[in-house]
Amino acid sequence: MKHLTILVPDGENNLSSIVGAYKIFSRANLHRKERGKKEVFKIELAGLSGEVDFYGGLFTAKPHKHISRIRNTDLVIVPSLNHNYLKSLKANRELIDWIALQYRQGAQIASICTGAYLLAEAGLLDGRSCSTHWLAADQFRQRYPKVNLQADRLITDEKGIYTNGGAYSFLNLVLYLVEKYYDRETAIFCSKVFQVEMDRESQSTFIIFSGQRTHGDELVKKAQAYIEKRVDEKISIEALASKLAVGRRNFDRRFIKATGNTPTEYAQRVKVEAAKRSFETSRKTVNEIMYEVGYADLKAFREVFRRITGLSPLDYRSRYNKESLG
């Protein structure tokens, strides 16, 4: 039997991702037993403290073991952290070192949402792809520039390390791992029992783009402000660079370093975010909204919208505009 460790970090973290992972893996084990097969995992919660409070003491988790008592494990689940990531990192240095040690010894590691901060702090994500919650993406990208952050991805799977987008999409990561360690039939069974859609690949539909502002490049901030104030215009990036008295190549380089997007990608995201708000709140046609955000070519607008959101404009409106359902 393999060993599964679900971590309970000290400080602020998310109880739902701990409980959810525990329940689904436990149900997968039970399903195996009911079919006359052996359980796949011995499941244990482990942490640094004998008791961890959640939400101001409203809930409490009591890990089975201190991490020092687990010398070897096969799979580690790192739960989501709450919003004070730096405080959590300081409180869990021993846990971070333990995660790195387990990976070196052959364990596979799966982080849920902002649990990716613990993996990145351990150096396990340098030069690798990773996802995390889209709200944490800017700060994560600034702190860990060596990590190939793909905030639109729901799940990444690379060299025994799995990461997940965010919030309750961790259920999709758990199902993904159940299929990997058990079988497809067990994953489908758990999907039906817990009523979680399988095979989701993107969190693009849920991203609210608000612009990256955590960098210190004032020239790029001016460019961002210029782009955001001209949503209805077709912006020439060449002209914008000239207006800011900087060469195009240098402008692109600085913009990418500061925001993670090229200037063109940034402008597209700003326009699509404005279009999304219109689709959510108005009865305007696709053409009307397209013109409002500076596009004149319907095909180009649809392609950009789908690439960024994962949905066509019509599909997006039908999903998020209540009036469109009437």
C-alpha positions in Angstrom: 0.0 0.0 0.0 1.2 3.5 -0.9 1.3 6.4 1.6 -0.5 9.7 1.1 0.4 12.7 3.2 -2.1 15.6 3.3 -0.3 18.5 4.9 -1.8 20.8 7.6 0.5 23.9 7.5 0.8 26.3 10.5 -0.8 29.7 10.2 -3.5 30.7 7.8 -4.5 28.0 5.3 -7.6 26.6 3.7 -9.5 23.9 5.5 -11.7 23.0 2.6 -8.8 21.8 0.4 -7.6 19.6 3.3 -11.0 18.1 4.0 -11.9 17.8 0.3 -8.7 15.9 -0.5 -9.2 13.6 2.5 -12.8 12.8 1.7 -12.3 12.0 -2.0 -9.2 9.8 -1.5 -11.0 8.0 1.4 -14.0 7.4 -0.9 -11.7 6.1 -3.6 -10.2 3.7 -1.2 -13.6 2.5 -0.1 -14.8 2.1 -3.6 -11.7 -0.2 -4.3 -12.6 -2.3 -1.2 -16.2 -2.6 -2.3 -15.0 -4.1 -5.6 -12.8 -6.6 -3.8 -9.5 -4.8 -4.5 -6.9 -3.4 -2.1 -6.9 0.2 -1.0 -4.3 2.2 -2.8 -3.3 4.7 -0.1 -2.8 4.8 3.7 -4.0 8.4 4.2 -2.5 10.6 7.0 -2.6 14.2 7.9 0.7 15.7 9.0 1.9 19.1 10.1 4.1 21.0 12.5 1.5 21.3 15.3 -0.7 19.0 17.1 -3.7 21.2 16.5 -4.3 24.0 13.9 -7.2 26.5 14.1 -9.1 27.8 11.1 -11.2 30.9 10.7 -10.5 32.4 14.1 -10.9 29.1 15.9 -14.2 28.2 14.5 -12.8 24.9 13.2 -9.8 22.9 14.3 -7.7 20.2 12.6 -5.6 17.6 14.5 -3.0 16.0 12.2 -2.3 12.3 12.7 1.4 13.0 13.0 4.2 15.5 13.1 6.0 15.5 9.7 9.2 14.4 11.4 7.6 11.0 12.0 7.0 10.5 8.3 10.4 9.4 6.8 9.0 8.4 3.4 5.8 9.0 1.6 4.6 8.5 -2.0 2.3 11.4 -2.6 2.1 14.8 -0.7 -0.9 17.1 -1.0 -0.1 20.7 -0.1 -3.3 22.7 0.6 -4.2 26.2 -0.3 -2.8 29.0 1.8 -4.9 32.0 2.7 -4.0 35.5 1.7 -1.0 36.3 3.9 1.4 34.2 1.9 4.7 35.6 3.3 3.5 35.1 6.9 2.7 31.5 6.0 6.1 30.9 4.4 7.8 32.2 7.6 5.7 29.9 9.8 6.4 26.8 7.7 10.1 26.8 7.0 10.5 23.3 8.5 7.5 22.1 6.4 9.1 23.6 3.2 12.4 21.7 3.8 10.4 18.5 4.5 8.6 18.8 1.1 11.9 19.3 -0.7 13.4 16.3 1.1 10.4 14.0 0.2 10.6 15.0 -3.5 14.3 14.2 -3.5 13.5 10.8 -2.0 11.0 10.1 -4.8 7.7 11.3 -3.6 5.3 13.1 -5.9 4.0 16.5 -4.8 0.7 18.1 -5.5 -0.1 21.7 -4.5 -3.6 23.2 -4.4 -4.1 26.8 -5.4 -1.7 29.1 -3.4 0.0 26.0 -1.9 2.3 26.5 -4.9 4.1 29.2 -2.8 5.4 26.4 -0.5 6.7 24.5 -3.5 8.3 27.5 -5.1 9.9 28.5 -1.8 11.4 25.0 -1.7 12.9 25.6 -5.2 11.0 22.8 -6.7 9.3 24.9 -9.4 12.4 26.7 -10.8 12.4 26.2 -14.6 9.1 24.4 -14.5 5.5 25.1 -15.3 3.1 25.9 -12.5 -0.4 27.2 -11.9 -2.0 29.0 -8.9 -5.0 31.1 -8.3 -5.3 33.9 -10.8 -5.7 36.5 -8.0 -2.3 35.5 -6.6 -0.5 35.3 -10.0 1.0 38.8 -10.1 2.6 38.5 -6.6 3.7 35.0 -7.3 5.3 36.0 -10.6 7.2 38.8 -9.0 8.5 36.7 -6.1 9.4 33.6 -8.2 10.7 34.9 -11.7 12.3 31.5 -12.4 9.0 29.7 -12.4 7.0 29.4 -15.7 3.7 30.5 -14.2 0.7 29.6 -16.4 -2.2 31.1 -14.5 -4.8 30.1 -17.1 -4.0 26.4 -16.6 -6.2 24.4 -14.2 -3.7 21.6 -13.7 0.0 21.2 -14.5 1.8 17.9 -14.4 5.6 17.9 -14.7 8.2 15.6 -13.4 6.2 14.3 -10.4 4.9 17.8 -9.4 1.3 18.8 -9.9 -0.1 22.2 -9.4 -3.7 23.5 -9.5 -5.4 26.8 -10.4 -7.4 27.8 -7.4 -10.4 27.8 -5.0 -12.7 24.8 -5.4 -11.1 23.7 -8.7 -8.8 21.7 -6.4 -11.5 19.0 -6.7 -10.5 18.6 -10.3 -6.8 18.1 -9.3 -7.9 15.5 -6.8 -9.9 13.6 -9.4 -6.9 13.8 -11.8 -4.7 12.2 -9.1 -7.4 9.5 -8.4 -7.4 8.6 -12.0 -3.6 8.5 -12.1 -3.1 6.4 -8.9 -6.3 4.3 -9.0 -8.0 4.1 -12.5 -10.4 5.9 -14.7 -13.4 4.0 -13.4 -12.7 5.1 -9.8 -12.2 8.7 -10.9 -15.6 8.7 -12.7 -17.3 7.1 -9.7 -15.9 9.9 -7.4 -16.8 12.5 -10.0 -20.4 11.3 -9.8 -20.5 10.9 -6.0 -19.1 14.3 -5.3 -20.7 15.9 -8.4 -17.5 17.4 -9.8 -17.1 17.8 -13.6 -14.1 15.8 -14.9 -11.4 16.8 -17.4 -11.6 20.6 -16.9 -8.3 22.0 -18.2 -8.5 25.8 -17.8 -9.5 28.4 -15.3 -9.5 31.1 -18.0 -13.3 31.6 -17.9 -13.1 32.6 -14.2 -10.2 35.1 -14.4 -11.0 38.8 -13.8 -8.2 40.7 -15.4 -7.4 43.9 -13.4 -3.9 44.6 -14.7 -0.6 43.8 -13.0 0.5 46.7 -10.7 2.9 45.1 -8.3 6.0 46.0 -10.4 8.0 49.2 -10.0 8.5 50.2 -13.7 6.9 53.7 -14.0 7.2 53.7 -17.8 5.2 50.5 -18.0 2.6 51.8 -15.6 2.2 54.8 -17.9 1.7 52.5 -20.8 -0.8 50.4 -18.9 -2.8 53.5 -18.0 -2.7 54.7 -21.6 -4.0 51.3 -22.8 -6.7 51.1 -20.2 -8.1 54.5 -20.9 -8.5 53.7 -24.6 -10.5 50.5 -24.6 -12.5 51.6 -27.6 -9.5 52.4 -29.7 -7.2 50.2 -31.9 -3.9 51.0 -30.2 -0.6 51.0 -32.1 2.0 49.6 -29.8 4.7 51.0 -32.0 3.2 54.5 -31.6 2.8 54.0 -27.9 6.5 53.1 -27.5 7.4 56.2 -29.6 5.1 58.4 -27.4 7.0 57.1 -24.3 10.4 57.8 -26.0 11.5 54.2 -25.8 12.5 51.7 -28.6 10.0 49.0 -29.4 12.2 46.1 -28.5 13.2 47.6 -25.2 9.6 48.5 -24.5 8.4 45.0 -25.2 11.2 43.6 -23.0 10.3 45.9 -20.0 6.6 45.3 -20.4 6.9 41.5 -20.4 9.3 41.7 -17.4 6.9 43.9 -15.4 3.5 42.3 -16.3 4.1 38.9 -17.8 2.4 39.9 -21.0 3.5 41.6 -24.2 1.9 45.0 -24.7 -0.3 43.5 -27.4 -1.5 40.7 -25.1 -2.1 43.2 -22.3 -4.3 45.4 -24.6 -6.2 42.3 -25.7 -6.9 41.3 -22.1 -8.0 44.8 -21.2 -10.4 44.8 -24.1 -11.7 41.3 -23.4 -12.3 42.1 -19.8 -14.4 45.2 -20.8 -16.3 43.0 -23.3 -17.0 40.4 -20.6 -18.5 43.0 -18.3 -20.8 44.1 -21.2 -21.9 40.6 -21.9 -22.7 40.1 -18.2 -24.7 43.2 -17.7 -26.3 44.3 -21.0 -28.4 43.0 -23.9 -26.0 44.4 -26.5 -25.2 42.3 -29.5 -21.7 40.7 -30.1 -21.1 43.2 -32.9 -22.0 46.2 -30.7 -19.7 45.1 -27.9 -17.0 44.2 -30.4 -17.0 47.8 -31.7 -17.1 49.2 -28.1 -13.8 47.5 -27.3 -12.0 48.6 -30.5 -12.4 45.7 -32.8 -13.8 45.8 -36.4 -13.2 42.3 -37.4 -15.6 39.8 -35.9 -13.5 36.8 -36.6 -10.5 38.3 -34.9 -12.6 39.4 -31.9 -14.0 35.9 -31.5 -10.5 34.3 -31.7 -9.0 36.6 -29.1 -12.0 36.3 -26.8 -12.0 32.5 -27.0 -8.2 32.3 -26.5 -8.4 34.4 -23.3 -11.7 33.1 -21.8 -12.0 29.6 -23.2 -15.5 30.4 -24.4 -17.0 32.1 -27.5 -18.6 35.5 -26.9 -22.1 33.9 -27.2 -21.3 31.1 -24.9 -19.9 33.5 -22.4 -23.0 35.6 -22.5 -25.4 32.7 -22.2 -23.4 31.4 -19.1 -23.1 34.7 -17.2 -26.0 37.0 -18.3 -29.1 36.0 -16.4 -31.3 37.9 -18.8 -30.0 35.9 -21.7 -31.6 32.8 -20.1 -35.1 34.2 -20.3 
